[in-house]
């Protein structure tokens, strides 16, 4: 009997110990198997939205310098070099002027001959006029002294001399214009810079022959004021043009980088949004011109630029990490009240609607409302070991954060951004 009592007490003690350890053991197993989450905090501050694009650097203006006359390049005169900075009127090169000098001398001699001939005709006119004057005086004394037919001969001689003088004067004008033409051609042998700028291309060499009879040859390309400003020509998708226009009205800055100076950030401003759109594989883009200073000549024509347009800016807003907005949990980790959100209908309906037949048949107003629904999202917080959905309405976004317009969140709250998975074989 005594042994039975002892064993009963021992069994009851063991049972009590097992019962007492069962609860902590279950809780330990539950904690060990519970999912581990990655978190990100809700913050407050500035948020700036960007539109990214690519473009190429070009001079504001490029002047193509050609030649009006033909001939070989004079090798005795130095030719302007690549990248040389020139001023208006500087000599860039010279075409051999010997032919044009000869033409000018020939035309000048012809002009002198015409002037001499005009002097001869003028003298004949004066003689004819004096003869006529003497004949008239004689006839006034005695009409029978000179017949009327003789008087007519002297009168017509004066008219003939006047006509010859007019012809001679016209010939002088023709020859003088020919001299001016030859002088101009001789001046055209000197190729001079029309404006100050930098030579960005040279297409001739000493001794090269130019033939300008059928097409004006291109000799130099000059970029004026290359140190003051260059333009970045960007192609922007039509969906972003509205944002770019508002950014220009607000005078928001534009930043860009080039591969040549990958660690340097350049600044510019939107100078122009052009209307000549282009379409490539049903993608419509518009050219946007960004003006940028270039005092050190680091930005060279033809460079490729990676551009970021600041299209909107908000100050002191509540910011939700974008990773939290992209997170979709496993249904087993979500509390029952929020299970209906996991089927994807609440978060993806607006995105999928337009691709369906109903979306294609919807009116513009209905499609606009569905686009607005995209800003109604859910983020997840941990509550009693399960995930709880928090509805938010989003606004402006950048690469890391999105503005919260409305929602039951405050700076410092932790949002789930993902699950930490155990590494196989490590137990971690």
C-alpha positions as CSV (number, residue, x, y, z in Angstrom):
1,X,0.0,0.0,0.0
2,X,2.8,2.4,0.9
3,X,4.6,1.6,-2.4
4,X,1.4,2.4,-4.3
5,X,1.1,5.8,-2.7
6,X,4.7,6.5,-3.5
7,X,4.4,5.7,-7.1
8,X,1.2,7.7,-7.4
9,X,2.9,10.7,-6.0
10,X,5.8,10.2,-8.4
11,X,3.5,9.9,-11.4
12,X,1.5,12.9,-10.4
13,X,4.7,14.9,-10.0
14,X,5.9,13.9,-13.4
15,X,2.6,14.6,-14.9
16,X,2.6,18.1,-13.4
17,X,6.1,18.7,-14.7
18,X,5.2,17.6,-18.2
19,X,2.0,19.8,-18.0
20,X,4.0,22.8,-16.8
21,X,6.7,22.3,-19.6
22,X,4.1,21.7,-22.3
23,X,3.0,25.4,-22.6
24,X,6.5,26.8,-22.9
25,X,7.5,24.1,-25.2
26,X,4.6,24.7,-27.6
27,X,5.3,28.5,-27.4
28,X,9.0,27.8,-28.2
29,X,8.1,25.7,-31.2
30,X,5.6,28.3,-32.3
31,X,8.2,31.1,-32.0
32,X,10.8,29.0,-33.7
33,X,8.5,28.3,-36.7
34,X,7.1,31.8,-36.9
35,X,8.0,33.7,-40.0
36,X,10.7,36.4,-39.7
37,X,10.1,39.6,-41.4
38,X,12.1,42.4,-42.9
39,X,10.9,45.9,-41.9
40,X,11.2,49.4,-43.1
41,X,10.0,52.5,-41.3
42,X,7.6,55.2,-42.3
43,X,9.5,58.5,-42.5
44,X,8.7,62.2,-43.0
45,X,10.5,64.6,-45.3
46,X,10.9,65.8,-48.9
47,X,10.0,63.8,-51.9
48,X,10.9,64.6,-55.5
49,X,9.5,62.8,-58.5
50,X,11.7,62.2,-61.5
51,X,11.2,61.3,-65.2
52,X,14.3,59.6,-66.7
53,X,15.3,59.9,-70.3
54,X,18.4,59.7,-72.5
55,X,19.6,62.4,-74.9
56,X,22.6,63.7,-76.8
57,X,24.6,66.9,-76.4
58,X,24.5,69.4,-79.3
59,X,25.7,73.0,-79.8
60,X,22.9,75.6,-79.6
61,X,23.8,76.5,-83.2
62,X,26.2,75.1,-85.7
63,X,27.4,77.2,-88.6
64,X,28.5,75.3,-91.8
65,X,31.1,77.3,-93.6
66,X,31.3,76.7,-97.3
67,X,33.0,78.1,-100.4
68,X,31.4,80.1,-103.2
69,X,34.4,79.9,-105.5
70,X,36.4,76.9,-106.8
71,X,40.1,76.3,-106.8
72,X,42.9,74.6,-104.8
73,X,43.5,75.5,-101.1
74,X,46.4,77.8,-100.8
75,X,49.1,75.8,-98.9
76,X,51.0,78.9,-98.0
77,X,48.2,80.1,-95.7
78,X,47.7,78.2,-92.4
79,X,44.4,76.4,-92.1
80,X,42.3,76.7,-88.9
81,X,42.6,73.5,-86.8
82,X,40.1,71.3,-85.0
83,X,38.8,72.7,-81.6
84,X,40.4,76.1,-82.4
85,X,38.5,79.1,-81.0
86,X,38.1,81.8,-83.6
87,X,36.6,85.3,-83.6
88,X,34.4,86.9,-86.2
89,X,36.4,87.8,-89.3
90,X,39.3,85.5,-88.6
91,X,40.9,83.9,-91.6
92,X,40.2,80.2,-91.7
93,X,41.8,79.2,-95.0
94,X,42.4,80.7,-98.4
95,X,41.7,79.5,-101.9
96,X,44.5,80.2,-104.5
97,X,43.6,83.6,-105.8
98,X,45.7,83.8,-109.0
99,X,42.9,83.0,-111.4
100,X,40.6,85.6,-109.7
101,X,43.4,88.2,-109.7
102,X,43.8,87.7,-113.4
103,X,40.0,88.0,-113.9
104,X,40.0,91.3,-111.9
105,X,42.8,92.8,-114.0
106,X,41.1,91.8,-117.2
107,X,37.8,93.3,-116.1
108,X,39.5,96.4,-114.8
109,X,41.2,97.0,-118.2
110,X,37.9,96.5,-120.0
111,X,36.3,99.1,-117.7
112,X,39.1,101.5,-118.5
113,X,38.5,100.9,-122.2
114,X,34.8,101.5,-121.8
115,X,35.4,104.7,-119.9
116,X,37.7,105.9,-122.7
117,X,35.2,105.0,-125.4
118,X,32.5,106.9,-123.5
119,X,34.8,109.9,-123.4
120,X,35.3,109.7,-127.2
121,X,31.5,109.5,-127.8
122,X,30.9,112.4,-125.4
123,X,33.5,114.5,-127.4
124,X,31.7,113.6,-130.7
125,X,28.4,114.7,-129.1
126,X,29.9,118.0,-128.1
127,X,31.2,118.5,-131.7
128,X,27.8,117.7,-133.2
129,X,26.0,120.0,-130.8
130,X,28.4,122.9,-131.7
131,X,28.0,122.2,-135.4
132,X,24.3,122.3,-135.0
133,X,24.4,125.5,-133.0
134,X,26.5,127.2,-135.8
135,X,24.2,126.0,-138.5
136,X,21.2,127.4,-136.7
137,X,22.8,130.8,-136.3
138,X,23.7,131.0,-140.0
139,X,20.1,130.0,-140.9
140,X,18.8,132.8,-138.6
141,X,20.8,135.3,-140.7
142,X,19.7,133.9,-144.0
143,X,17.4,131.0,-144.5
144,X,18.7,130.4,-148.0
145,X,22.2,130.0,-146.8
146,X,21.6,126.5,-145.4
147,X,19.0,124.2,-146.7
148,X,16.5,122.4,-144.4
149,X,17.9,119.1,-145.5
150,X,21.4,120.1,-144.3
151,X,19.9,121.3,-141.0
152,X,18.2,117.9,-140.5
153,X,21.6,116.1,-141.0
154,X,23.2,118.2,-138.2
155,X,20.2,117.6,-135.9
156,X,20.2,113.8,-136.5
157,X,24.0,113.8,-135.9
158,X,23.4,115.2,-132.4
159,X,20.7,112.6,-131.7
160,X,23.0,109.8,-133.0
161,X,25.8,111.0,-130.7
162,X,23.5,111.1,-127.7
163,X,22.4,107.5,-128.4
164,X,26.0,106.4,-128.8
165,X,26.8,108.1,-125.5
166,X,23.9,106.2,-123.8
167,X,25.3,102.9,-125.2
168,X,28.8,103.8,-124.0
169,X,27.4,104.6,-120.5
170,X,25.5,101.3,-120.4
171,X,28.7,99.5,-121.4
172,X,30.6,101.2,-118.6
173,X,27.9,100.1,-116.1
174,X,28.2,96.5,-117.3
175,X,32.0,96.6,-117.1
176,X,31.9,98.2,-113.7
177,X,29.6,95.5,-112.3
178,X,31.9,92.9,-113.8
179,X,34.8,94.5,-111.9
180,X,32.7,94.4,-108.7
181,X,31.9,90.7,-109.4
182,X,35.6,89.9,-109.9
183,X,36.5,91.8,-106.7
184,X,33.8,89.9,-104.8
185,X,35.1,86.6,-106.1
186,X,38.6,87.5,-105.1
187,X,37.3,88.3,-101.6
188,X,35.5,85.0,-101.5
189,X,38.9,83.3,-101.8
190,X,39.5,84.2,-98.2
191,X,37.3,82.0,-96.0
192,X,36.6,83.9,-92.8
193,X,34.6,83.1,-89.7
194,X,31.2,84.8,-89.7
195,X,30.9,84.6,-85.9
196,X,33.0,83.8,-82.9
197,X,33.0,80.2,-81.9
198,X,34.8,76.9,-81.7
199,X,35.6,74.8,-84.8
200,X,34.0,71.4,-84.2
201,X,34.7,70.0,-87.6
202,X,37.2,70.6,-90.5
203,X,36.6,68.9,-93.8
204,X,39.5,70.2,-95.9
205,X,43.3,69.8,-96.1
206,X,46.1,72.0,-97.6
207,X,46.2,71.7,-101.4
208,X,42.8,70.1,-101.7
209,X,40.8,71.1,-104.8
210,X,37.4,72.6,-104.3
211,X,34.7,72.4,-107.0
212,X,31.8,74.8,-106.2
213,X,30.1,74.8,-109.6
214,X,27.3,72.4,-108.7
215,X,27.2,72.2,-104.9
216,X,28.7,74.4,-102.2
217,X,31.5,72.4,-100.5
218,X,31.5,72.3,-96.7
219,X,34.8,73.4,-95.2
220,X,34.3,74.0,-91.5
221,X,31.6,73.7,-88.9
222,X,31.7,76.3,-86.1
223,X,29.7,76.2,-82.9
224,X,29.2,79.7,-81.5
225,X,29.3,80.3,-77.8
226,X,30.1,76.7,-76.9
227,X,31.5,77.8,-73.6
228,X,28.4,79.6,-72.6
229,X,25.7,77.0,-73.4
230,X,25.1,73.6,-74.9
231,X,21.7,71.9,-75.5
232,X,20.8,68.4,-74.5
233,X,18.3,66.9,-76.9
234,X,16.2,64.4,-75.0
235,X,13.4,62.1,-76.4
236,X,10.5,62.0,-73.8
237,X,7.6,59.6,-73.9
238,X,4.3,61.2,-74.6
239,X,2.9,59.9,-71.3
240,X,5.4,62.1,-69.5
241,X,5.1,65.3,-71.5
242,X,2.4,66.7,-69.3
243,X,4.7,66.3,-66.3
244,X,7.6,67.9,-68.2
245,X,5.4,70.9,-69.1
246,X,4.5,71.4,-65.5
247,X,8.1,71.1,-64.4
248,X,9.1,73.8,-66.9
249,X,6.3,76.1,-65.6
250,X,7.6,75.6,-62.1
251,X,11.2,76.0,-63.3
252,X,12.3,72.8,-61.7
253,X,16.0,71.8,-62.3
254,X,17.2,69.0,-64.6
255,X,20.2,66.9,-63.7
256,X,22.2,64.6,-66.0
257,X,25.4,62.6,-66.3
258,X,27.7,61.7,-69.2
259,X,29.9,58.6,-69.4
260,X,33.0,60.8,-69.8
261,X,32.5,62.2,-66.2
262,X,30.4,59.5,-64.6
263,X,31.2,60.8,-61.1
264,X,30.1,64.4,-61.9
265,X,26.5,65.7,-61.9
266,X,25.6,68.4,-64.4
267,X,22.6,70.8,-64.0
268,X,20.4,72.4,-66.6
269,X,16.9,73.8,-67.2
270,X,14.1,72.9,-69.7
271,X,14.5,75.4,-72.5
272,X,11.9,74.1,-75.0
273,X,9.4,71.3,-75.6
274,X,9.1,70.8,-79.3
275,X,5.9,69.7,-81.1
276,X,7.6,67.6,-83.9
277,X,6.9,64.2,-82.5
278,X,8.4,61.0,-83.7
279,X,7.0,57.4,-83.6
280,X,9.0,54.3,-83.3
281,X,7.2,50.9,-83.0
282,X,4.1,52.7,-81.9
283,X,6.0,54.6,-79.2
284,X,5.5,58.4,-79.6
285,X,8.2,60.7,-78.2
286,X,8.7,64.4,-78.2
287,X,12.0,66.3,-78.3
288,X,12.8,68.2,-75.1
289,X,15.7,70.7,-75.1
290,X,17.7,71.2,-71.9
291,X,20.0,74.2,-71.7
292,X,23.2,73.7,-69.7
293,X,26.3,75.8,-69.0
294,X,29.6,74.6,-70.3
295,X,32.4,76.9,-69.0
296,X,35.0,74.1,-68.9
297,X,34.1,72.6,-72.3
298,X,33.5,69.2,-70.6
299,X,30.3,68.7,-72.5
300,X,31.2,67.9,-76.1
301,X,28.9,67.6,-79.0
302,X,27.7,64.1,-79.6
303,X,28.0,62.9,-75.9
304,X,25.2,60.7,-74.6
305,X,23.5,62.0,-71.5
306,X,21.4,60.2,-68.9
307,X,18.8,62.7,-67.8
308,X,16.5,63.0,-64.8
309,X,13.8,65.6,-64.9
310,X,12.5,66.8,-61.5
311,X,8.8,67.0,-62.3
312,X,7.3,67.6,-58.9
313,X,8.4,68.3,-55.3
314,X,6.6,68.0,-52.0
315,X,7.9,69.1,-48.6
316,X,7.2,67.5,-45.1
317,X,5.2,64.6,-46.3
318,X,4.8,61.1,-44.8
319,X,6.8,58.7,-46.9
320,X,6.1,55.0,-47.3
321,X,9.0,52.8,-48.5
322,X,8.3,51.5,-52.0
323,X,9.4,48.0,-50.9
324,X,6.4,47.9,-48.5
325,X,4.0,48.8,-51.4
326,X,5.5,45.9,-53.5
327,X,5.1,43.3,-50.8
328,X,2.3,40.7,-51.2
329,X,2.1,38.2,-48.3
330,X,1.3,34.5,-48.1
331,X,-2.3,34.0,-47.2
332,X,-1.3,31.7,-44.2
333,X,0.4,34.7,-42.6
334,X,-2.5,37.1,-42.9
335,X,-5.2,37.6,-40.2
336,X,-8.7,36.3,-41.2
337,X,-10.2,39.8,-41.6
338,X,-7.8,40.6,-44.4
339,X,-7.9,37.3,-46.3
340,X,-10.1,38.8,-49.0
341,X,-7.3,41.2,-50.0
342,X,-4.9,38.4,-50.9
343,X,-6.8,37.2,-54.0
344,X,-5.3,40.2,-55.8
345,X,-8.6,41.7,-56.9
346,X,-8.4,44.7,-54.6
347,X,-4.9,45.7,-55.5
348,X,-4.6,44.6,-59.1
349,X,-8.1,45.2,-60.5
350,X,-7.3,48.7,-61.7
351,X,-4.2,47.5,-63.6
352,X,-5.9,44.6,-65.2
353,X,-9.2,46.3,-66.0
354,X,-7.9,48.2,-69.0
355,X,-6.5,45.1,-70.6
356,X,-9.9,43.4,-70.6
357,X,-12.7,43.8,-73.1
358,X,-14.7,45.8,-70.6
359,X,-11.8,48.1,-70.1
360,X,-11.4,48.7,-73.8
361,X,-15.1,49.5,-74.1
362,X,-15.2,51.8,-71.1
363,X,-15.6,55.5,-71.6
364,X,-12.7,57.9,-71.0
365,X,-14.3,59.0,-67.8
366,X,-14.5,55.4,-66.5
367,X,-10.9,54.7,-67.5
368,X,-9.8,57.9,-65.7
369,X,-11.6,56.8,-62.5
370,X,-9.9,53.4,-62.7
371,X,-6.5,55.0,-63.0
372,X,-7.2,57.0,-59.9
373,X,-8.0,53.7,-58.1
374,X,-4.4,52.7,-58.6
375,X,-3.4,55.0,-55.9
376,X,-5.4,53.1,-53.3
377,X,-3.0,50.5,-51.9
378,X,-2.4,48.3,-48.9
379,X,0.7,47.9,-46.7
380,X,1.2,45.3,-44.0
381,X,2.1,45.5,-40.3
382,X,2.6,42.7,-37.7
383,X,-0.2,42.4,-35.1
384,X,-0.4,39.4,-32.7
385,X,1.9,37.3,-34.9
386,X,-0.2,37.9,-38.1
387,X,-0.1,40.4,-40.8
388,X,-2.6,43.2,-40.8
389,X,-3.5,45.3,-43.9
390,X,-3.4,49.1,-43.6
391,X,-5.2,51.0,-46.5
392,X,-3.4,54.0,-47.8
393,X,-3.8,56.4,-50.7
394,X,-0.5,57.2,-52.4
395,X,0.7,60.2,-54.3
396,X,4.1,61.3,-55.5
397,X,6.9,58.7,-55.9
398,X,10.6,58.6,-56.3
399,X,13.0,55.7,-56.5
400,X,12.8,54.8,-52.8
401,X,9.6,56.3,-51.3
402,X,6.0,57.2,-52.1
403,X,4.0,60.0,-50.6
404,X,1.1,58.9,-48.3
405,X,-1.9,61.2,-48.9
406,X,-4.2,59.4,-46.5
407,X,-3.9,56.4,-44.2
408,X,-3.6,55.2,-40.6
409,X,0.2,55.5,-40.4
410,X,2.6,57.9,-38.8
411,X,6.4,58.4,-39.0
412,X,8.2,55.7,-37.2
413,X,5.8,52.9,-37.9
414,X,7.4,49.6,-39.1
415,X,6.0,48.1,-42.3
416,X,6.7,44.6,-43.6
417,X,8.8,44.6,-46.8
418,X,9.5,40.8,-47.1
419,X,10.1,37.5,-45.3
420,X,13.5,36.3,-44.1
421,X,13.8,32.7,-45.3
422,X,15.8,30.1,-43.5
423,X,18.9,28.8,-45.3
424,X,18.6,25.1,-46.0
425,X,20.7,22.9,-43.7
426,X,21.6,25.7,-41.3
427,X,18.5,25.9,-39.2
428,X,18.7,29.7,-39.5
